[in-house]
Amino acid sequence: MNLQDLIAQATARLDAAQLAYGHGTTNAHDEAAWLVLWRLGLPLDSDLDALAQRPITPEESAQVLALIEQRISSREPAAYLTNEAWLQGVPFYVDRRAIVPRSFIAELLVDGSIDPWLSEHTHDVLDLCTGNGSLAVLAAMAYPDVQVTGADLCPDALAVARINVDRHHLQDRIQLVQSDGLRQCPGPWDLILCNPPYVNAQSMQALPPEYRAEPELALAGGNDGMDFVRQLLHDAPACLRPGGVLVLEIGNEREHFESAFPQLPVVWLSTSAGDDQVLLVTREDLLQP
């Protein structure tokens, strides 16, 4: 057996199990390749074609297939089984204490889409609902001259974030704070990033096991998904400096967002998932009656 055969076998098993994806991969083949490479200790960005004929020992095959069976039987995201998730090419530690990082805000930080709303006076950045700290880390990497605070209500999530801040040697530039919304981090901030709990109640009931394995606190946004967002938009103007902006991810809840805030002028930012996942709003627009 070679690597190509093993990935094909793993893909077939995952396919037959009819799993749900979305925690770093979108299909059975990519997830199989990820788990095979990880279990064999090979770089996750390896050229599969170049490694296709790599021989696989019976012991390696058994280890890989045991991991595949664990993925199937547990219905947990693969990232929880490997304790690793990648976002924009950066590795992060993750476990069941925090949501698996997948925010589209990461793309905007890396590709510079937020930069037109920033200036040389942008110094203080808040990553609210930081989870495992991935957006805080990416913001610190994208903007070397800023100080970043990662805030979360959950102390367990902050413990995971601490691992990632330390892993990327950003202790001097990222502070972690336990906070209920903006209450314990009033700022003032030049930029607030937030990937909040926004899944509406009906969608929560329909989530597959892979998503229900994540902390509900990080997902559930109330009946229309906007509970946290309402409080955030109410509190944010007092916590932003003049000229400050809020970048907010609301996933597939644009209809509910616009129903809740019909008069609020926002800018929808383009991501790989489309133009209705992430929005930007200025402090001045938030202050409009």
C-alpha positions in Angstrom: 0.0 0.0 0.0 1.1 3.5 -0.7 0.0 6.9 0.5 -2.4 7.4 -2.4 -4.1 4.1 -1.7 -4.4 4.9 2.0 -6.0 8.3 1.4 -8.4 6.7 -1.1 -9.4 4.1 1.5 -9.8 6.7 4.2 -11.9 8.9 1.9 -14.2 6.0 1.1 -14.8 5.3 4.8 -15.5 8.9 5.5 -17.8 9.2 2.5 -19.8 6.1 3.6 -20.3 7.6 7.1 -22.0 10.7 5.7 -20.2 13.1 8.1 -20.5 16.9 8.2 -17.5 19.1 7.4 -16.7 22.7 7.7 -14.0 22.8 10.4 -11.0 23.3 8.1 -12.1 21.0 5.2 -15.3 20.8 3.1 -15.3 17.3 1.8 -14.2 13.7 2.6 -11.1 13.6 0.5 -9.6 16.7 2.0 -10.4 15.6 5.5 -8.9 12.2 4.8 -5.7 13.7 3.4 -5.5 16.0 6.4 -5.8 13.1 8.9 -3.5 10.8 7.0 -0.7 13.4 6.8 -1.2 14.4 10.4 -1.1 10.8 11.7 2.0 10.1 9.7 3.8 13.2 10.9 4.0 14.7 7.4 3.6 18.4 6.7 -0.1 19.3 6.1 0.9 21.3 3.1 2.7 18.4 1.5 2.4 17.8 -2.3 0.2 14.8 -2.4 1.2 14.0 -6.0 4.9 13.9 -5.0 4.1 11.6 -2.0 1.6 9.4 -3.8 3.9 6.4 -4.1 5.3 6.7 -0.5 5.1 3.2 1.0 2.8 2.7 4.0 3.7 0.1 6.6 1.0 -2.1 8.2 1.5 -0.3 11.5 1.1 3.1 9.8 -2.1 2.0 8.1 -3.5 0.7 11.3 -2.8 4.0 13.1 -4.4 6.0 10.3 -7.5 3.9 10.0 -8.0 4.0 13.8 -8.0 7.8 13.6 -10.5 7.7 10.8 -12.7 5.4 12.8 -12.5 7.7 15.8 -13.6 10.6 13.5 -16.6 8.5 12.4 -17.6 7.2 15.8 -17.2 10.4 17.7 -18.6 12.8 15.1 -16.2 15.4 16.5 -14.4 17.9 14.3 -11.1 16.5 13.1 -9.4 19.5 14.7 -10.4 18.2 18.2 -8.8 14.9 17.4 -5.5 16.4 16.2 -5.6 19.4 18.6 -4.6 21.6 15.6 -6.4 23.9 13.2 -5.0 26.1 10.5 -6.3 29.6 9.6 -4.7 31.5 6.7 -1.7 29.2 6.8 -1.1 29.7 10.5 -1.3 26.8 12.9 -3.3 27.0 16.1 -3.9 24.7 19.1 -7.5 23.9 19.7 -9.4 21.6 22.0 -13.0 21.1 23.1 -12.9 24.2 25.4 -13.0 26.5 22.4 -14.7 26.7 19.0 -12.7 25.5 16.0 -11.3 28.7 14.4 -12.8 29.3 10.9 -13.7 33.0 10.9 -13.7 34.8 7.5 -12.4 37.9 9.3 -9.0 36.1 9.1 -9.1 36.5 5.3 -9.7 40.2 5.7 -6.8 40.7 8.1 -4.4 38.9 5.8 -5.5 40.4 2.4 -5.7 44.0 3.8 -9.5 44.5 3.1 -9.9 46.3 6.4 -6.8 48.6 5.9 -8.7 51.4 4.1 -10.6 52.2 7.3 -7.4 52.2 9.4 -4.6 54.8 9.7 -1.3 55.5 11.3 -3.3 56.3 14.4 -4.6 52.8 14.7 -3.0 51.4 17.9 -5.5 49.5 20.0 -7.3 46.5 18.6 -9.9 44.3 20.4 -10.7 40.8 19.3 -14.1 40.2 21.1 -15.2 36.6 21.5 -11.6 35.6 20.8 -12.2 31.9 21.4 -8.8 30.2 20.9 -7.2 33.5 20.1 -6.6 33.0 16.4 -7.9 36.4 15.2 -6.0 38.2 17.9 -2.8 36.4 16.8 -3.5 37.2 13.1 -4.3 40.8 13.9 -1.0 41.2 15.7 0.8 39.6 12.8 -1.0 41.8 10.3 -0.4 45.0 12.2 3.0 45.0 13.8 2.6 48.4 15.5 -0.7 47.7 17.3 -1.5 46.3 20.7 -4.2 43.6 20.7 -6.6 42.5 23.4 -8.4 39.2 23.1 -11.6 39.0 25.2 -14.0 36.2 25.9 -16.6 35.4 28.5 -15.4 31.8 28.9 -12.2 31.2 31.0 -11.7 27.8 29.4 -11.5 29.4 25.9 -9.1 32.0 27.3 -6.9 29.2 28.5 -6.7 27.9 25.0 -6.0 31.4 23.7 -3.1 31.7 26.1 -1.6 28.6 24.5 -1.7 30.2 21.1 -0.5 33.6 22.2 2.5 31.9 23.8 3.0 29.5 20.9 3.4 32.5 18.5 5.5 34.5 21.0 3.1 37.4 21.1 2.9 37.8 24.9 4.2 41.3 24.7 1.6 42.5 22.2 -1.6 40.5 23.1 -3.4 40.8 26.4 -6.2 38.4 27.3 -9.2 39.5 29.3 -12.3 37.8 30.6 -15.2 39.9 29.6 -19.0 39.8 29.2 -19.3 41.6 25.9 -17.6 45.0 26.2 -18.2 45.4 30.0 -14.6 44.6 31.1 -12.9 46.0 28.1 -14.3 49.5 27.5 -11.3 50.7 25.4 -11.2 53.1 23.7 -10.5 51.0 20.7 -9.5 51.9 17.1 -10.7 48.6 15.8 -13.0 45.9 17.2 -13.1 42.5 15.5 -15.9 40.2 16.6 -17.0 36.8 15.5 -19.9 36.4 18.0 -22.4 33.7 18.7 -24.9 34.3 16.0 -26.7 31.0 15.1 -30.4 31.4 15.3 -32.5 29.0 17.4 -33.9 27.1 14.5 -30.5 26.6 12.9 -29.1 25.5 16.3 -31.6 22.7 16.4 -30.6 21.5 13.0 -26.8 21.5 13.5 -25.0 18.2 12.8 -23.1 16.5 15.7 -19.8 18.0 14.6 -21.0 21.5 15.4 -22.9 20.4 18.5 -19.5 19.1 19.8 -18.4 22.8 20.0 -19.2 25.0 23.0 -22.8 26.1 22.6 -21.9 29.5 24.2 -19.8 30.3 21.2 -22.6 29.5 18.7 -26.1 30.2 20.0 -27.3 33.7 19.3 -30.9 33.5 20.6 -34.2 33.3 18.6 -33.0 35.3 15.6 -29.2 35.0 16.3 -28.9 38.7 17.1 -29.0 38.7 21.0 -25.2 39.3 21.4 -25.1 41.6 18.4 -27.8 43.9 19.7 -25.9 44.5 23.0 -22.6 44.9 21.1 -24.0 47.5 18.7 -25.5 49.4 21.6 -22.3 49.4 23.6 -19.7 49.8 20.8 -19.9 53.6 20.1 -18.8 54.4 23.7 -15.9 52.0 23.4 -14.6 53.2 20.0 -12.4 56.2 19.4 -13.6 58.7 16.8 -12.9 57.2 13.4 -13.0 53.7 14.9 -14.6 50.7 13.2 -16.3 47.5 14.1 -15.8 44.4 11.9 -18.5 41.9 12.6 -19.1 38.4 11.3 -22.7 37.2 11.1 -22.4 34.1 8.9 -25.7 33.2 7.2 -27.7 35.6 9.3 -27.8 38.7 7.0 -31.6 38.6 6.7 -31.9 38.6 10.5 -29.3 41.3 10.9 -31.0 43.6 8.4 -34.4 42.9 10.0 -33.0 43.8 13.4 -31.1 46.9 12.2 -32.9 48.1 9.1 -31.6 51.7 9.2 -28.0 51.0 10.0 -25.6 51.8 7.2 -22.9 49.1 6.9 -20.3 48.0 4.4 -20.4 44.3 3.4 -16.9 43.0 3.0 -16.1 40.3 0.3 -14.8 37.0 1.5 -14.4 33.5 -0.1 -17.9 32.7 1.2 -19.5 35.7 -0.5 -20.4 39.3 0.3 -22.8 38.8 3.1 -20.8 37.1 5.9 -18.9 39.9 7.4 -19.8 43.6 7.7 -18.0 46.8 8.8 -19.6 49.7 10.5 -18.0 52.9 11.7 -18.5 54.5 15.1 -20.1 57.5 13.5 -22.7 55.4 11.8 -23.4 53.5 15.0 -24.1 56.9 16.6 -26.8 57.8 14.1 -30.3 57.9 15.6 
